[in-house]
Amino acid sequence: MRRPTLEAVAARAGVSKSSVSRVINGETTVKPEIRDLVLRAVSELGYVPNPAARSLVTQRTNTIALIISDPPGGVVSDDPMFSEVVRTASRALEAAHKQVTLLLAESAESQERAARFVAAGHVDGVMLVPMHGADPLPAALGRLGLPVVSFGRPTMPVDIPYVDNDNRGGAAKAVRHLVETGRRRIATISGPLDMVASQDRLTGYRETLRDTGRRSIVAVGDFTRISGAAGMRQLLEDDPQLDAVFAANDLMAIGAMRALRQAGRRVPDDVAVAGFDDIEAALYTDPPLTTVHSPMSDQSLAVVELLLGLFGGGPSGPVILPNHLVVRESA
C-alpha cells in the first residue's frame, strides 16, 4: 500500500495542506475545529509524518545523543552503575517523546567521530559521560552551541552544565562513621586520580582525617575489583596495623574484602570496610557492605530534566545531589 501523503490528509479533511502541516507540527494558532478535522483525517488514513521532512520544518530531530567517553576496558566496562544511567535516561527521554542514540567514544578517533556526528545536526542535544581528565569531548561539544549536559563535573573547566552527587561530602560521611566507631588507622583506596569523582572522594577522606588528627594512608585503584584487592594488599604491607579502609567505590571495596579474607583478616572485627555507590552487590557481600548511597537514578533523571529545560531557555545548573550513608555489617 502507498503511504498516505500530506495532500491526502488535506483532501480528506477539506482543508489546506499548510493547515495540516501546522496541526502536525504542534502549532497553537490553528482553530480547534480545523485541528479536529485534521486529526480525524490522520487517524482514518493512518498517516505517519515523514521524520526527515518534519525535522526540516521544526529544526528538531527529537534525538538525544548519550556519549560515554571511556577507553576500552575502562570504568564503564566493569561498573553496573552505568547500565542504570543508560536505562533511566532512556526511559525518561522516551516519556518526553525523544529517542536516544548511544555513542561509545573509546579512542581519540571515536571521540572526533562523535563530535562530528553531533556537529552535523543529527541530534538536538547531548548527555555526556566524561571519564578522564584529558578527555577533549567536553570542550569540543561545548563549542558547538548545542545543549549539552554532563554526568558529573568535567575535570577541565568548560562552559557546560552538569549534574553530580556530593562526592566529597559522601566520602566524609563514610570516614566520619569509621572514626566514630573507634577506628584509628583508616586507609583509603582511591579511584583513578584523573577523574573528578576520585579526586573529590579522596579530598573528603583526607579532610575528615586531618580534622581528627589522623594521617592519610592511600593506595590508588581504578574502580575495579582487581584494583581493590591489589590496593588492599599494598595497604596491609605498608601498614599492617590499619583497622579500617574506605574504598572509593563498591567494586574496589568488594575486592578489598576478598584480599582481607585471604590475608586472614576478619571484617569488621580486624578491619572495617566502607564503600561508595551502594550497588546491588553491596547487599550480598559477606558481611553486607557499609557504603554511601549514590543516587544514580536521580542523577540520570536530573540530567534529562536539565537538558530538556535548556531547549526552552531554562536554568543551566550545575545540580549537586545529596547522598547518605547506608550502615550495614562491614563497618
N, C-alpha and C positions, 0 to 999 in steps of 0.2 A: 504494500500500500504506500501511496505517496504521503510524505509528511505534510500535515496541514500547514498552510502558509499564513503570514500576517494578513495578506489580502483576503484569504478565505474567511478569516475571523471577522474582518471588517464587513465583508459582504453578508455573512450570517447575522451579524449584529445590526446591520443597517447604519453603520457609522463610518467615519473616515479612517483611513489607515493610520493617520497621525494620532487620532483619539485612542485607537487600540494600543499604539506604541506607548502613549502616556500612561495608560492604565497598567500595562505590563511592567513598566519601569517604576511604578510606585509613585507617580506624581500626584500631589494632593489637590491640584487645581481642576480636576475632572469632576463634572457634575455626578451626583450619586446615581441618577437614573442611567447615565451613559456607562458608568462603571459596572452597574448591574447587568446591562445588556452585553457588554464585552466579556465579563466573567462567565456569563451563561453560555455565550458562544464558544469561549475557550474550553469549557467543560464538555459541551456537546461534541466538539470536533476533536477533542483530545490534543489540543495544541500545546506544544512544548517550545518555549523560546530557544532560539539558537544562542548558545552561550557566547560564541565568538562575536556575533553581531551585537548582542546585548552589551558586551563589555566595551565595544566601540562607543556606544551611546552613554553608558553610565560611567565610563572610565574606571570600572571596577572589575576585577577577576573573581572576587569572592573567594580567593585562595590566600592562605597564610602559609609562609614557609617556617617550618621548625628546623633550625640548623643546629646540629650538635657537632661542635668542633673539638675533636679529641683524636689523638693518634691511635693507630691500630694497637690493640692490647692495653689501651689506657683505662681510665677510671670507669667509663661507660660500659665497657665490655663485662665488668665484674659486679657492678653495683645495681641491685634491684630497685633502687630509688628512681632510676631514670626510666624504667618501664612505667612507673607510676606517673612521672612527668608527661610522657607521651600519651598515655591513656586518658588522664584527667584533662589535659589541654585539648585533646582531640574531641572529647565528648562536649566540653564547654563550647568549642567553636562550632561543632555540629548543631548545637542548640541555637546558636546565633546565625545559622544558615551559611556557615563558612566551611570550606574544606581545607585539609591540611596536606601540604607537601613536605615530606621528611627528607632532609638532606644531611648526609654524614660527611663532614669535612675532615678527613683523616690525614691530609697531607697539604703541602703548600699549593700543589696543583688543584686539589679538590676545593681548597679554600678560595682560590681565584675563580674557579668554575662556579662556585656558589654565589660569589659576589657578582659575577657576570649575569647569572641567571636572574638574580634579583633586579639588577640594573636594567635588564631587558624588558621589565614590566610584566613578568609572568605572575607576580604576586602583589597583593595590596599592602602587605606588611610582613614583619619578621619577628619570630620569637627565637632568640639566640641563647644557646647554652655554651658559653665560652669556658674552656677548662684551664688554660695555662697562660702565664704572663706574656709570652712572646706572641700570642695569637693576634694576627693582623686584622681579623674579621670585624671586631667591634668598631675600630676606626674606619675601615673601608665601608661598612654598611652605614655608619653614621654620616658619611659624606654624601650619601645618595638622596637625602631629603625625603626618605620613606619612613613611615612609622616603624620603629624598631624598639623592642623591649628585651632586656637581658635577664635571664635567670641568674641572679647573683650579681654582685658588684664586679664590673670588669677590673682587671688588675691595673691596666693603664687608664689614666684619666681621659675619658671620652664623653662626648655630649649625647649620651643616650640614656633613657630612664631604665631603672632596674628594680627588681623585686628580690629581696633577700630575707633570710631569717637572722636572728641575732646570734651569730656565731660566737662572738666574743663573750656576750652575756651568758650564753648557754654553757660554754666551757667553764666559765667562772662558777656557775651553779654546781656543775659536777665536781669540780675541785674543792669547792667550799664544803660540799657534802662529805668528801673524803677527809677533810680537815676536821669537821665537826664530829666524825665518828672515831676520831683519835689516831688517825694515820699520821705518821711523822715524816717518812721518806717517800714522797709522792713523785713518781716519774710520769712522763708522757711519751706517747708515740704519735708524732705529728704526721700530717699528710704532706704531699709534695709542697715545697716551700715557694714554688712559683704560682700557687693557687691561692686566691684571696681567702677562701674558706679555711684553708690550712693556716694561713698567716693570722687570721683573726682568732681562731681557736687556740693557737699557740700563745698569742698575746693574752687572752683571757686566763689561760693556765699560769703564765708567768706572773701576771699582775696579782692574781689571787695568792700565789705562794709568797711573793715579795711582801705583801701586806701582813703575812703571818710569820715572817722571818725565816721561812724555809727556802732551801736552794732548789733551783731547777735541775732536773735530770732528764735529758732529752735524747730520744732516738728518732730518726726520720724514716717514715714509711711512704707508701704510695697508694694508700687506701685499699689495699688488697689483703686477704687473709695471710698470704705467704709473707708479705712485708710485716704484718703484725707479729707473726711468730718470730721472724728474724729480729725485729726490733726488741721483742721481749727477751730473747736470748742475749742480745747485746747489753740490755739494761741489767740483767742479772749478773753478767760478767763484770760490768763496770761498777755495780753497787749491789753486792749480794744481800745487803740488809734492807733493801727497799721493801715497803709493805703496802704499796698501792700504785696503780697505774691508771692514767686517763688516756684512752686511745681516742684519736680524733675522728674515728667513725666506728661503726659496729663491726664491720668486716675485720678491721685490724684488732678490735677487742676480742673477737672470736678466735683469731689466730693467736693472740697473746695468751688466752686461756688454755689453748692446746699446748703451747710451749711451757706454760707453768706446770701443767699436769705431767708433761714429760720430764720436767726438772724435779718432780716430787714436791711441788708447792701446792698447797690447798687454797682454793678460792671459796670464800673470802678469808678463811682463818689466817693464812700466812700472807697472802697478797690480795687486796681488794682490787676489783677491776670495774671501771666505768667506761661507757662508750658514748657515741653521739649518732643520732639519726632515728633510732627506735624502729629498725626494720623488723619484719615479722619474725625472722630467725632469732631475734633477741629474746623472744618468749620461750624458746625451746633449747637454749644453751643449758649446760649443767654446771653451775646453777644458772637460773634465768638472769639475764644481764640488766644491771642498772644502767640507764642511758638517758640522754637528752632527747626528748621527742621533738623532731624537726618537722614542721607542718608542710610536708612536700605537696600534698594535695591542695592545701590552702594557697601555697606559693604558686602553683600552676594556675589555679583559678584567678589569683590576683594578677598574674602576668597577662592572662587573656582579657580580664576586665580593663587593665591599664591600656593594653594595645587597642582594644575596641574603642575605648574612650578617646584615644588620640585621633581617631578618624573624625570625631566630632569636635575637636579642639579642647578636649578635656585636660585635666592636670597631668603632668609628666613625671610624677614621682620625685625621688625614689620612695619605695614602700619597704619598710622593715617590719617583719612579722615576729611576734614574741614566740618563745618556746618554753618548755618546762621540763623539769627532771622527773623521770619515772624511776622510782626506787624499787628494785627487786632484790634478789638474794646475793648478787655477786659483790655488793659493796654496801 
